[in-house]
Amino acid sequence: MEKPDQPIADMDESATHTIPVVLQVNGTSHHLNIMPWVTLLDALRDRIGLTGTKKGCDHGQCGACTVLVDGIRVNACLTLAVMKDGAAITTVEGLERDGNLNALQQAFVKHDAFQCGYCTSGQLLSALGLLNEGHATTRDDIRELMSGNLCRCGAYPNIVAAIQEVMQSKEGAT
């Protein structure tokens, strides 16, 4: 079998070209040059250094990688970073303000909704997206709309209670 004259990577020009992308993460612009197949999850964790977003299943089945993109919850492991050029991305690191936890984080603490903590960032971002969407009105709605986020510790009742508390406080404020 003959060897090619040049390395395989050099033969496929697309493998050597990066794409400039600007990700607006938690209010800060990050200018990246990345390969077209880099996921948003890997860009956040490996290129930007925000490791709060977790890599769980890497197949979009567990929700540990949930972030908000322009206010909508997405699985960062299934989203190519180049597709989100210029988008406003919120990660768990962007929830607190001036060292203070937001209302949802406070409710998670109050209701012990984090247990081991691995799924917590995805649960928080999914819950925030759920609250922003405004479709949940009951505990059953919350359970259904959060069903894409798995918790192996079984903190579901506590997570639902935390979300319901924040949802009710928002309703009382309007």
N, C-alpha and C positions, 0 to 999 in steps of 0.2 A: 504494500500500500504506500503510495507516494504522499509525502507531506506537502501541504500547500506552501507557496513561496512566502506568504505573510501570515501572521497570526490570525486566527478566526475572527477575533474582535475587530481587527482592522478591515476584514473583508465586508463586514456589515456596518456601513457608515452610520446607520441609525443608532447603533449601540454606543457610539462614541460622542454623540451630540447631546448636549444638555439644553434644556429649555429654561429661559428666564421666567420666574414666577414671583409675584409679590403676594404674600399672604398677610392679611391684616388680622393678627392674632392678639386678642385681648387688648385691642386699641393700639398695638405697636406694629409697624410695617416691617416685614422680614423679606428681604430680597434674596432669593435663592436661585441657583442654577442647578436644575435637577434632571435626571433621566425621566423620560415620559411615563415610565411604569411605576414611579415612586408613589406609594399611597400617602394620603393625607396623614394617616397615623404615623408612618415612618418619617415623614417630613417634620411633624410636630415633635416626635420623640428624639430622632437621631440627628436631624439637621438644626432644629431650633433649641432643643434641649428641654422641652416641656414634657416631663415624664409622668405627669399626673394622669394623662390619658393612657389607659392600660391596653396591652395586647393580650387578649384572651384566646379566643378560638381562631382568629384570623380568617374567619369565614362568614362574618356577619350574623352569627347565631346567638352570641351571648350578650352583646350590648356593652361590654366593658370599654369599648373604644368610642362610645357615643360622645359627640361634640355638637355644638350648634353652629350651623353655617347660615349666615343671614337670618338667624333666629329660628331656623328649622333644624330639628335633630336628625343627624345622619350617623351612620356607622363609618368611622374614619378608615377602617381597614378595607372597606369596599369602594372607597372614593379616591380617585387619582388626584394628586395635589395639583397637577396642571389644570384640572377642570375647575379649580376654585381660585384661580388667579384673580386677585382683587376682592375676593369675598371677605366678609367680616366673620371671623371664626372665634368662638368662645370656648375655652377649655376650663377645666376645674380651677386652674390657677387664676383665671380672670373673674372668679365669682366674688371674692372678698374685696372690700374697698377700704383703703387706709388702715389695713390690719384688722378690720371688723368683718366677721362672717355675715353673709347675707341671710335673709329670713329662712330660706330653705335649708342652708347649712346649719343654722341654729336649731331648726326643728329636727333635723337628722340627729344632732347631738342629744337634744332633749328626749327623743323617742328611741335612742339607742338603735338607730337605723343603719349603722355602718358595720357593726360586728368586726369581721376580719379586715375589712377596708378595701379589699381588692376591687370589688365591683362598684364601690361608692362613687367614684368620679363619673362613671357612666350612668349610674342611677340618678345622681344629682342633675346632670345635664339633660337626661331624658325627662326627669320630673320638671325641670325648668321649661323645657320645650312643651311639655304637656300643659303646664300652667299658661304659657303664652298662647297656645292654641285655643284654650277656653272651651274645649269639648267635654271635659269631665265634669259631671255634676254629682256623682255618687261614688261610694267606695268601689262598687263593681266597675264603673267607668274607669277609675284610676287603675284598678287591677288589669283590666283589658288593655288600656293604652300604655301600660308599663310592661306588658307581657313579653316584649322583646329584650328585656334586660333580666339576665339570670343572676341569682344570688345563691351560691352553694351553702351559705350559712343558714339560710331560711329566715332572713330578716324581713320578709315580705309584709307581715302585719305592721311592723314598726315603720317600714318605708311608706306604706299606704297611710298610716296615721300621721306621719310627718307631712306628707303632701296634702292630706286633707286639712290639716291645721293651717297651712299656708294658704290653701285655696279658700278656706272659710274666712281667714283674716283679710284676704283681698276682697272678698265679697262684701264684708262689713265695712271696708274702706271706701267702697263705691256708692 
